[in-house]
Amino acid sequence: MRTALVTGSAGFIGYFTSKRLLEAGFRVIGVDAMTDYYDVSLKERRHEMLLESPHFTAINARIETPDMLKNLMRDEGVDVVVHLAAQAGVRYSIEDPKSYVQANLLGAYELLEAARAYPPKHLLMASTSSVYGANTQMPYKETDKVDTQMSFYAATKKANEAMAHSYAHLYGIPTTMFRFFTVYGPWGRPDMAPIRFAKAIYANEAIDVYNHGKMKRDFTYVEDLVEGILRLIDAVPVRPVSGDAIEDGDSLSPVAPFRQVNIGNAEPVPLMDFISAMEAAIGVEAKKNFMDIQPGDVPATWADISLLKRLTGYAPKTDVRTGAKKFVAWYREYYNVS
């Protein structure tokens, strides 16, 4: 039985990743600080469900705590690391940037030092489509230049990619950074659009529609994202031998066992279409409060997933109407609304 360390295991993506790893036969060590950025009871419930498996262990700790991760990896014999813990949210990074320094930068440093001391067979770390920033050529490709981040959150994730590359080069740690695109689904964060939309619609209140609805997002259903992560575990990058050619479109570093991989639905869905899917699932037309675009937001995202398909044979496939129905069914049950 392989052992996986999942940071942020009580989070939205962390919960589904841990669940899928357990189903795949892994022993999972989940680390989460249960911070109060949003409703802690939601995080506690996710961990409670994971703890129904005898192969899941929960550790309540902050990843930036000096040597915590290093000691954990030494004691547990970790084979695979999936690093998902982070201070999330584009807009909140404007209000409290220091929390992003602590969790996203210092936390990543502690993880990389732990991997240096006790190297896993594969280190997978979450990045984000937000690193593409002001890029306008779409779909976004992993080989695109990414130097124009629009939020401090995105900047910390770009920094994580650079930090991880340096450790992969210096210490030979096989590392994959996966860039995910607008993930949604059951058990999502309350600050994300689906829950905010559902809450407002059920309360007969207007939803806030930014950039007057002229937004497109590559909405990716959470279980599709997680399937991509699981399949990437065995797609371990190998440092190229000097002089070897790297296949066109591969983001593999020429000097390290390191690559970035997009995981998205490969379809830029207009925001108004997503809202229509939510309305259809709920059975109510939403009142709408059209607003200007918020600082740090980008008008569109769209993933090229050719590399993911080449490495794993997998491509996300859940359309927004199907995903919205699944999300609304969960929302009704969890929040006891009709």
Buried (B, 14 or more C-beta within 10 A) or exposed (E): EBBBBBBBBBBBBBBBBBBBBBEEEBBBBBBBBBBEBBEEEBBEBBBEBBEEBEBBBBBEBBBBBEEBBBBBBEEBEBBBBBBBBBBBBBEBBBEBBEBBBBBBBBBBBBBBBBBBBBBBBBBBBBBBBBBBBEBEEBBBBBBBEBEBBBBBBBBBBBBBBEBBBEBBBEBEBBBBBBBBBBBBBBBBBEBBBBBBBBBBBBEEEEBBBBBEBBBBBBBBBBBBBBBBBBBBBEBBBEBBEEEEEEEEEBBBBEEBBBBBBBBBBBBBBBBBBBBBBBBBBBEEEBEBEEEEEEEBBBEBBBBBBBBBEEBBEBBBEBEBBEBBBBBBEBBBEEEEBE
